Amino acid sequence: MTEKAKPVELDVAYVDGVKLTGPWNRMFEPRVITDYDLNPLEAITQIPGAESLGYCYQCGKCTAVCPIDTVGDYSPRKIFRRTQLGIDLMDSPDLWLCTTCANCLRVCPKEVNMIQIMPAVREQAVAKGNAPQELLTAFENTARYGNPLGEPPRRRADWVKAAGVPVPILAQHKAPVDVLWWVECYPSYHPRGKDASVALARILHHLGVDFGILGVEEKCAGDSQRMAGETGLFEVLAEHNIKVLSKYQFNTLMVTDPHAFNAFLHHYPKLGGSWPTVHYTQFLAARVEAMEFTRAIRKRVTFHDPCYLGRHNGEYDAPRRLLQAIPGLELVEMGRCRENSYCCGGGGGGMWMDGFAAQHLNMRLSERRVLEALEYGAEVLAVSCPYEVSRFEDAVKSTGNAGRLAVLDIAELLAQSLGLIPEQV
């Protein structure tokens, strides 16, 4: 316990020649801070990767930008303080609420790095089986089926049947391609993800791109699982994917998912897999002049920057260039955008922990973001991460705003304006 400060009052004190009587010169003895039991904090900072939690000096800058604190009581500063006061982070809900959005690291003067701390501590907790059941189920599905949704691997390329254009599967194509499109899990299985995949396939065909996909040979890139503490599972997935990719000849790896983009840029090279990698918005932005738009989209549109495309990897302009190229479209920025963009809540394993998060937050992060989009008068919320379409569409319904805000992937908006898919807005 902290020793209570004791007042010290002098009868008379002189400050710069000014006489101050007792009530004006009350001072306090220094508070004792060495009586805290720092063992819980030291136990965390001794974990490789989690050392920087001890750097915090309680300035509070992270609290101001933490998306979770907007809908709860949370920030790295608060985690440090609670751990300093004796709470075991291993057993605390705080360990699982962080979405690894990186906004705290952007402003922290001491470089307290939650992007390293959280995976390191979570790995220890997961090894003990101490993790939310929703997350453990996603891990089990990924290990068994190669995707967190638990869908059969043989159905990974079923969406191709609805594309209406040739989508070569490399095992059958048996020829080099210019672009290997890494589709990922939600764009392969989730109904709304498949809609965006169909739209993107038609755009690539429209542009005459020589591309192919892996289909059933592709497994989850595993970056979100890694950030949620399953490093071993990530390595197994990465080793499989690297082996498969190494079988084929291609010039560019184009990925749909910013989380997979992050993995291929930063973590697969450590395991021996390195290829020129672009996000699909970057690939299309470089070819926007070749697009022949036939329909105007006369809507007020706002864009949600994905954390793993923006703050983690510095890409803010490519999605906006695509949206600005669509005739009739009015792009409006929300207050929290670009470097200070809000978070959808899906990162760091949050995609699979909505039930857990609901017990500790006042509102889902996706719901707060949908309300913000509406506050700026948006009619369409444009996204470029597969997690976000389903999260934001659910949030539109749960906040009672069905019919007021459409949620569309940028690929869907482009394909609509190019006349490649039916009008959606």
HELIX and SHEET records of a PDB file:
HELIX    1   1 GLY A   22  TRP A   24  5                                   3    
HELIX    2   2 ASN A   39  THR A   45  1                                   7    
HELIX    3   3 GLU A   51  TYR A   55  5                                   5    
HELIX    4   4 LYS A   61  VAL A   65  1                                   5    
HELIX    5   5 PRO A   67  THR A   70  1                                   4    
HELIX    6   6 PRO A   76  GLN A   84  1                                   9    
HELIX    7   7 LEU A   89  ASP A   91  5                                   3    
HELIX    8   8 ASP A   94  LEU A   97  1                                   4    
HELIX    9   9 ASN A  103  VAL A  107  1                                   5    
HELIX   10  10 MET A  114  ALA A  127  1                                  14    
HELIX   11  11 GLN A  133  TYR A  145  1                                  13    
HELIX   12  12 PRO A  153  ARG A  155  5                                   3    
HELIX   13  13 ASP A  158  ALA A  162  5                                   5    
HELIX   14  14 LEU A  170  HIS A  173  1                                   4    
HELIX   15  15 TYR A  186  TYR A  189  1                                   4    
HELIX   16  16 PRO A  191  HIS A  206  1                                  16    
HELIX   17  17 GLY A  215  GLU A  217  5                                   3    
HELIX   18  18 ASP A  223  MET A  227  1                                   5    
HELIX   19  19 THR A  231  LEU A  245  1                                  15    
HELIX   20  20 PRO A  258  HIS A  266  1                                   9    
HELIX   21  21 PRO A  269  LEU A  271  5                                   3    
HELIX   22  22 TYR A  280  ALA A  285  1                                   6    
HELIX   23  23 VAL A  288  ALA A  290  5                                   3    
HELIX   24  24 ASP A  317  ALA A  325  1                                   9    
HELIX   25  25 ARG A  338  ASN A  340  5                                   3    
HELIX   26  26 GLY A  347  TRP A  352  5                                   6    
HELIX   27  27 ASP A  354  ALA A  358  1                                   5    
HELIX   28  28 LEU A  365  GLU A  375  1                                  11    
HELIX   29  29 PRO A  386  SER A  398  1                                  13    
HELIX   30  30 ILE A  410  SER A  417  1                                   8    
SHEET    1   A 2 PRO A   7  VAL A   8  0                                        
SHEET    2   A 2 MET A  27  PHE A  28 -1                                        
SHEET    1   B 2 VAL A  12  VAL A  15  0                                        
SHEET    2   B 2 VAL A  18  THR A  21 -1                                        
SHEET    1   C 4 PHE A 211  GLY A 212  0                                        
SHEET    2   C 4 VAL A 177  TRP A 182  1                                        
SHEET    3   C 4 PHE A 250  VAL A 255  1                                        
SHEET    4   C 4 THR A 277  HIS A 279  1                                        
SHEET    1   D 4 GLU A 330  LEU A 331  0                                        
SHEET    2   D 4 ARG A 300  PHE A 303  1                                        
SHEET    3   D 4 VAL A 380  VAL A 383  1                                        
SHEET    4   D 4 ALA A 406  ASP A 409  1                                        
END                                                                             
